[in-house]
């Protein structure tokens, strides 16, 4: 028991929780924006995976991880653009489109990575943790908060910026209106389609960054299906945040802690707990939290509904 | 200042506007009168840039303009108040103002607060910019929509049937504000289908019928019957054939009914409907009428009290077999299965009758034959029993609901807003059918938000306010005023 408590307050555990939370924060805040504007994005996982792949592709080709990160965002946006074409332009079903994109992205990245990189693959240009001078030398807080990858700082900043835009700017109000009452938005002369497009592309970029943060700051290479369900965890997380970007940070940390714990249990190699069980932990936790939280919030009234001008 | 000429708009096969014209002078309140479906709203949506016309010319202050977005209309100085308000319920009043306002990146909260204060100083009503729209009453939302439309440099205000959901007091305040507005040299287009409002408020009136403007008259030079016949294209009889009948034994007895609803809680309500009697329930939308009807018809479970029917059976499901009919408020959600053919719709919940399905198998041929008869009797315009319910016009859908519900000659009818969205002729048909139930000894509980309808056919009227019966009124010369007081007084004292 004592060792468990020690684990939870150990620097290594907390630091790895922070690191694992990064992709969830990025994709989760993106999904909050998209859903606020009325677009359900089941394809979040696919957008992340595409981002992981295009990031590695660009980092490998240019040797510059920053260009890699940018390419990750572009990859996520490309998948988002397909979703937008289906659900905004053609008023298609958002769930069907999202599911198809997840499968499509998995197939496409698997095929292309085998084609381009072959099977054995080495590290590409990637991000090392940035040690912030002085602050990173603090005991405990230093390694936990001030020696993380650039994605970590970017994720926190992005959540704050998107929260400000959503609640404090006219642009954010039109996102909210597009998800609550698109007819009302249309009647004041703002294009519902354009508004939803911007939200969806923001989401695609954020998911792409999220995917890139896995490939360029955690594993330094691309592996088939490397997002491994994190897009779905981010999707569930959005409901728990009750559609508030800043909440995504806190909730993502909670899920990441579960993930870190599962890794720890595997590392301890306890005979009593098969590693498959501990792998399930974060996903089971997602289900449980989801079950409790699902009734607490009210989703945007027009979420998932196509809108066409009369 | 505004002239619209020969505007046309076609949706696939249906013609919404064919040669609609209208001209508005400075300092006038111009009524746009017509039945539902006459094209009034479509014409105004063209003026507001929401709907793109197929043809026609709009001139504003003498020069031709193309209005392709509500922003363009607002820039010209045209403000619009839609029939169903276009406020985002999840946002605050101030945020709704910001959404429609000039482009600035952040939300100009202080500026909006000042704007709102100016508007309420001028036109009355207290509005809190930080109140969430979903917490406002229907009347307050309407007022907020009006103030929002008046923001900025607006010289022509368009109101689409603004009084539908207002109490008489709120209506008077609105009319006062519009007169004030006219006095400052500005103009109003006032869309309505109520003749009273034309005479109470307006200077000139343009009558529309079937997408066309048929006449423009000075209100002082016309009469009710002239306007009514222009509206429907023929002389209409506005009197109902309602001969005195002695009311008989009770068919519906509601005692001490308490039921919680989403918007209003009904507490300790008693009422009785006897045979050969139409009992009207008047009141502003949201004062417990829906909860009452849902409790009677078994949709909502009461917390206390009882509902029993003429033969002593209690509860709706027992009542069904005792020949009780229900005409629901929303024919799309609760009246018809829009994607199914008429013959199925005409027998929903009625397969146990007439040997149509009582052996566990549906007698499709029998149902189809019976449907053909019903459709003829109730004059439903359709291609036959196999047509989908969703393909009919609103009036014909409502007739199909009536055919199902009244086709068995029920003893008791529970009708809620049965004329909603129907034109004069179709409304007339529905009300005549309810009177028919009464004259053959049936009872009707008639809930409506339209006072004229209730006054026209009810034997006595209960006024609901804040979930209780505020009082009973018998139709007569004083009835409108009495009902207005009961509706308004109770609403003012109620929760806001």
Interface residues (C-beta under 8 A of the other chain):
Chain A: X168 X169 X170 X171 X173 X174 X176 X177 X180 X181 X183 X184 X185 X186 X187 X188 X189 X190 X300 X301 X310
Chain B: X48 X49 X50 X51 X69 X70 X71 X72 X73 X74 X80 X82 X86 X87 X88 X89 X90 X91 X95 X98 X99 X100 X101 X103 X104 X105 X106 X107
